[in-house]
Amino acid sequence: MNRLEANSVSKGFSETLNRVALEGERIILQRRGKDMAVLIPIEDLALLEQIEDTLDAADAADRLSDPNETPVAYESVRGDLGLD
């Protein structure tokens, strides 16, 4: 992953970063008129991660309660993902 200091990109980026970080503004970044990415406050990221965790937990609970689902061992999943 590339890492760049905001000041090395441009002075305008520092101002944009302040708008997001200090003022809570959400900004869509575009390239040639196409939406590419979004700058959001860190608090929004925390909320999005919390929502994802909640949805994942609900999905896991549904699957665990389904008698037609075949359980998969944790170690097997780790191995499949190359996490051993």
N, CA and C atoms as a LAMMPS dump frame, in Angstrom:
ITEM: TIMESTEP
0
ITEM: NUMBER OF ATOMS
252
ITEM: BOX BOUNDS ff ff ff
-5.0000000000000000e+02 5.0000000000000000e+02
-5.0000000000000000e+02 5.0000000000000000e+02
-5.0000000000000000e+02 5.0000000000000000e+02
ITEM: ATOMS id mol type element x y z
1 1 1 N 0.85 -1.174 0
2 1 2 C 0 0 0
3 1 3 C 0.895 1.236 0
4 2 1 N 0.601 2.145 -0.908
5 2 2 C 1.343 3.399 -0.963
6 2 3 C 0.91 4.317 0.173
7 3 1 N 1.844 4.993 0.734
8 3 2 C 1.55 5.985 1.77
9 3 3 C 2.126 7.321 1.338
10 4 1 N 1.306 8.338 1.376
11 4 2 C 1.733 9.675 0.99
12 4 3 C 1.32 10.651 2.081
13 5 1 N 2.167 11.576 2.362
14 5 2 C 1.799 12.655 3.276
15 5 3 C 0.82 13.576 2.543
16 6 1 N -0.144 14.057 3.272
17 6 2 C -1.145 14.922 2.642
18 6 3 C -0.482 16.145 1.999
19 7 1 N 0.509 16.694 2.633
20 7 2 C 1.163 17.892 2.079
21 7 3 C 1.937 17.585 0.809
22 8 1 N 2.368 16.338 0.63
23 8 2 C 3.1 16.004 -0.587
24 8 3 C 2.17 15.853 -1.781
25 9 1 N 0.902 15.617 -1.535
26 9 2 C -0.067 15.5 -2.621
27 9 3 C -0.398 16.898 -3.142
28 10 1 N -0.87 17.743 -2.246
29 10 2 C -1.132 19.151 -2.588
30 10 3 C -1.638 19.863 -1.351
31 11 1 N -1.537 21.163 -1.344
32 11 2 C -2.067 21.925 -0.208
33 11 3 C -3.578 21.775 -0.115
34 12 1 N -4.238 21.598 -1.244
35 12 2 C -5.684 21.437 -1.253
36 12 3 C -6.13 20.169 -0.546
37 13 1 N -5.298 19.154 -0.577
38 13 2 C -5.669 17.915 0.094
39 13 3 C -5.714 18.115 1.604
40 14 1 N -4.804 18.89 2.137
41 14 2 C -4.817 19.158 3.582
42 14 3 C -6.115 19.838 3.991
43 15 1 N -6.565 20.77 3.176
44 15 2 C -7.833 21.449 3.464
45 15 3 C -8.993 20.451 3.395
46 16 1 N -8.977 19.595 2.378
47 16 2 C -10.02 18.581 2.248
48 16 3 C -10 17.629 3.434
49 17 1 N -8.82 17.228 3.835
50 17 2 C -8.685 16.344 4.989
51 17 3 C -9.248 16.996 6.244
52 18 1 N -9.017 18.268 6.42
53 18 2 C -9.586 18.998 7.566
54 18 3 C -11.109 19.045 7.497
55 19 1 N -11.646 19.234 6.294
56 19 2 C -13.106 19.247 6.156
57 19 3 C -13.708 17.922 6.602
58 20 1 N -13.029 16.832 6.287
59 20 2 C -13.513 15.508 6.662
60 20 3 C -13.27 15.249 8.146
61 21 1 N -12.044 15.413 8.583
62 21 2 C -11.665 15.058 9.95
63 21 3 C -12.233 16.006 10.996
64 22 1 N -12.264 17.288 10.705
65 22 2 C -12.667 18.278 11.706
66 22 3 C -14.126 18.692 11.603
67 23 1 N -14.642 18.691 10.393
68 23 2 C -16.015 19.155 10.195
69 23 3 C -17.003 18.013 9.949
70 24 1 N -16.496 16.796 9.782
71 24 2 C -17.369 15.643 9.606
72 24 3 C -17.976 15.508 8.222
73 25 1 N -17.422 16.213 7.24
74 25 2 C -17.963 16.153 5.879
75 25 3 C -17.562 14.841 5.201
76 26 1 N -18.439 14.305 4.395
77 26 2 C -18.15 13.125 3.577
78 26 3 C -17.92 13.603 2.147
79 27 1 N -16.845 13.135 1.533
80 27 2 C -16.495 13.623 0.206
81 27 3 C -16.269 12.442 -0.733
82 28 1 N -16.948 12.435 -1.849
83 28 2 C -16.765 11.419 -2.889
84 28 3 C -15.637 11.885 -3.802
85 29 1 N -14.693 11.04 -4.027
86 29 2 C -13.598 11.347 -4.936
87 29 3 C -13.928 10.75 -6.296
88 30 1 N -13.766 11.558 -7.32
89 30 2 C -14.096 11.122 -8.671
90 30 3 C -12.868 11.159 -9.561
91 31 1 N -12.926 10.321 -10.61
92 31 2 C -11.918 10.351 -11.669
93 31 3 C -12.671 10.334 -12.978
94 32 1 N -12.459 11.35 -13.773
95 32 2 C -13.142 11.486 -15.06
96 32 3 C -14.658 11.368 -14.909
97 33 1 N -15.189 11.969 -13.834
98 33 2 C -16.627 11.977 -13.603
99 33 3 C -17.176 10.707 -12.972
100 34 1 N -16.313 9.738 -12.705
101 34 2 C -16.746 8.473 -12.123
102 34 3 C -16.388 8.437 -10.635
103 35 1 N -17.355 8.047 -9.792
104 35 2 C -17.098 7.907 -8.364
105 35 3 C -16.077 6.804 -8.141
106 36 1 N -15.014 7.122 -7.376
107 36 2 C -13.939 6.165 -7.16
108 36 3 C -13.756 5.764 -5.698
109 37 1 N -13.931 6.716 -4.801
110 37 2 C -13.676 6.456 -3.387
111 37 3 C -14.36 7.539 -2.562
112 38 1 N -14.346 7.316 -1.258
113 38 2 C -14.983 8.274 -0.361
114 38 3 C -14.055 8.562 0.806
115 39 1 N -13.956 9.81 1.148
116 39 2 C -13.278 10.208 2.381
117 39 3 C -14.362 10.407 3.431
118 40 1 N -14.219 9.709 4.559
119 40 2 C -15.196 9.826 5.634
120 40 3 C -14.464 10.041 6.947
121 41 1 N -15.127 10.647 7.915
122 41 2 C -14.512 10.785 9.241
123 41 3 C -14.258 9.411 9.856
124 42 1 N -13.264 9.322 10.695
125 42 2 C -12.904 8.065 11.323
126 42 3 C -14.054 7.505 12.152
127 43 1 N -14.881 8.375 12.706
128 43 2 C -16.044 7.916 13.478
129 43 3 C -17.033 7.176 12.58
130 44 1 N -17.162 7.619 11.338
131 44 2 C -18.043 6.924 10.388
132 44 3 C -17.498 5.539 10.072
133 45 1 N -16.181 5.436 9.95
134 45 2 C -15.572 4.137 9.703
135 45 3 C -15.86 3.185 10.853
136 46 1 N -15.719 3.662 12.075
137 46 2 C -16.01 2.832 13.242
138 46 3 C -17.456 2.356 13.217
139 47 1 N -18.375 3.231 12.85
140 47 2 C -19.786 2.863 12.763
141 47 3 C -20.018 1.823 11.663
142 48 1 N -19.407 2.012 10.509
143 48 2 C -19.539 1.036 9.42
144 48 3 C -19.006 -0.331 9.838
145 49 1 N -17.882 -0.343 10.536
146 49 2 C -17.325 -1.616 11.003
147 49 3 C -18.236 -2.276 12.026
148 50 1 N -18.842 -1.486 12.885
149 50 2 C -19.78 -2.027 13.869
150 50 3 C -20.999 -2.633 13.166
151 51 1 N -21.499 -1.954 12.151
152 51 2 C -22.636 -2.466 11.387
153 51 3 C -22.255 -3.783 10.699
154 52 1 N -21.076 -3.826 10.081
155 52 2 C -20.623 -5.058 9.43
156 52 3 C -20.512 -6.199 10.44
157 53 1 N -19.954 -5.924 11.61
158 53 2 C -19.825 -6.957 12.645
159 53 3 C -21.197 -7.473 13.077
160 54 1 N -22.145 -6.567 13.228
161 54 2 C -23.496 -6.955 13.627
162 54 3 C -24.14 -7.839 12.568
163 55 1 N -24.007 -7.445 11.307
164 55 2 C -24.557 -8.245 10.211
165 55 3 C -23.877 -9.611 10.112
166 56 1 N -22.557 -9.633 10.286
167 56 2 C -21.833 -10.904 10.248
168 56 3 C -22.278 -11.826 11.376
169 57 1 N -22.464 -11.273 12.564
170 57 2 C -22.903 -12.078 13.71
171 57 3 C -24.307 -12.633 13.474
172 58 1 N -25.185 -11.811 12.903
173 58 2 C -26.547 -12.268 12.615
174 58 3 C -26.527 -13.371 11.565
175 59 1 N -25.692 -13.214 10.543
176 59 2 C -25.571 -14.233 9.507
177 59 3 C -25.024 -15.533 10.1
178 60 1 N -24.024 -15.427 10.953
179 60 2 C -23.456 -16.617 11.589
180 60 3 C -24.501 -17.314 12.453
181 61 1 N -25.275 -16.546 13.213
182 61 2 C -26.319 -17.135 14.059
183 61 3 C -27.354 -17.853 13.204
184 62 1 N -27.744 -17.254 12.089
185 62 2 C -28.706 -17.898 11.183
186 62 3 C -28.16 -19.212 10.643
187 63 1 N -26.911 -19.194 10.223
188 63 2 C -26.309 -20.406 9.66
189 63 3 C -26.148 -21.488 10.717
190 64 1 N -25.769 -21.092 11.916
191 64 2 C -25.592 -22.079 12.985
192 64 3 C -26.913 -22.706 13.406
193 65 1 N -27.988 -21.956 13.264
194 65 2 C -29.289 -22.485 13.671
195 65 3 C -29.977 -23.28 12.555
196 66 1 N -29.408 -23.262 11.341
197 66 2 C -29.987 -23.978 10.207
198 66 3 C -29.553 -25.441 10.244
199 67 1 N -30.496 -26.375 10.415
200 67 2 C -30.13 -27.789 10.499
201 67 3 C -29.589 -28.34 9.183
202 68 1 N -29.804 -27.627 8.083
203 68 2 C -29.318 -28.094 6.783
204 68 3 C -27.885 -27.643 6.482
205 69 1 N -27.349 -26.758 7.306
206 69 2 C -25.975 -26.283 7.12
207 69 3 C -25.006 -27.286 7.726
208 70 1 N -23.946 -27.564 6.999
209 70 2 C -22.912 -28.463 7.502
210 70 3 C -21.846 -27.634 8.204
211 71 1 N -21.586 -27.918 9.484
212 71 2 C -20.552 -27.153 10.208
213 71 3 C -19.173 -27.361 9.577
214 72 1 N -18.366 -26.312 9.627
215 72 2 C -16.998 -26.367 9.127
216 72 3 C -16.072 -26.022 10.285
217 73 1 N -15.048 -26.816 10.474
218 73 2 C -14.113 -26.583 11.575
219 73 3 C -13.336 -25.288 11.351
220 74 1 N -13.13 -24.562 12.419
221 74 2 C -12.382 -23.303 12.385
222 74 3 C -10.999 -23.508 11.763
223 75 1 N -10.309 -24.565 12.166
224 75 2 C -8.972 -24.847 11.654
225 75 3 C -8.993 -25.065 10.142
226 76 1 N -10.056 -25.677 9.651
227 76 2 C -10.188 -25.916 8.209
228 76 3 C -10.309 -24.598 7.457
229 77 1 N -11.108 -23.707 7.995
230 77 2 C -11.286 -22.4 7.353
231 77 3 C -9.967 -21.62 7.363
232 78 1 N -9.271 -21.624 8.496
233 78 2 C -7.973 -20.943 8.575
234 78 3 C -7.019 -21.509 7.533
235 79 1 N -7.003 -22.829 7.401
236 79 2 C -6.134 -23.462 6.409
237 79 3 C -6.509 -23.061 4.99
238 80 1 N -7.804 -23.049 4.695
239 80 2 C -8.283 -22.67 3.361
240 80 3 C -7.891 -21.244 3.011
241 81 1 N -7.858 -20.385 4.032
242 81 2 C -7.513 -18.97 3.805
243 81 3 C -6.004 -18.715 3.895
244 82 1 N -5.237 -19.77 4.165
245 82 2 C -3.795 -19.607 4.268
246 82 3 C -3.353 -18.897 5.533
247 83 1 N -4.126 -19.025 6.598
248 83 2 C -3.834 -18.325 7.852
249 83 3 C -3.12 -19.207 8.879
250 84 1 N -2.706 -20.381 8.484
251 84 2 C -1.999 -21.271 9.423
252 84 3 C -0.563 -20.861 9.603
